[in-house]
Amino acid sequence: MAINNTRLTSTALTPVFTSSGQTAITVMYFCNHSSGSAIIDVYAVNNDDSSAGSLDNIILSQLEIAANDTYVMSAEKLILDNGDEIEVQVNTADAVTVTVSSIGI
């Protein structure tokens, strides 16, 4: 099992996890460490998809995370193939850190 931590330092769409081989994401944490609310969009992007950051691959849309709070996405494992990515966009730079826990399958 492995964890990847990414601090979202800009409002640009940011890859937070790229699969190498087949990988199961077991949980994702979205921690808003700022004093104001933050809104995120999360995308699961296939490695051969040229539409990153589009409505074709969004999995969480306009999720508001309260100040100093954490949203945990752990309802089901998300299976990724080699090169697939999880990408996140936030409305406020330097407000959210994303932690992805995964395991190779």
C-alpha positions, 0 to 999 in steps of 0.5 A: 500500500502507498500514499501520495500527498499533493498540496494544491498550490494553484487553482489549475487542474492538478494531477494528484495520482498517476497509476503505474500498472493496475492500481486500486485506490482505497481512499482519498482525503481532501483536507481544507487547511484554510480558514475559508471554505474551498470548492473542488472538482475531482476527475478520473482520467483514462490514460488515453483520454484527451478530455482531462478536466471535462464533464466526461470524466468528473467524479466529484463536482463543486464539492464544498469543504468547510474551513479546517475540515476533511472530506473522505472518499472511501465508499468503493475502490476505484480501479485504475489502469497504467497511466490513468490519473486522478486530477483535482481543481480547487477554487482557492490556491494553497487551501487543500491537500489531497492524500490518495491511498492505493494498492497495486493489484 
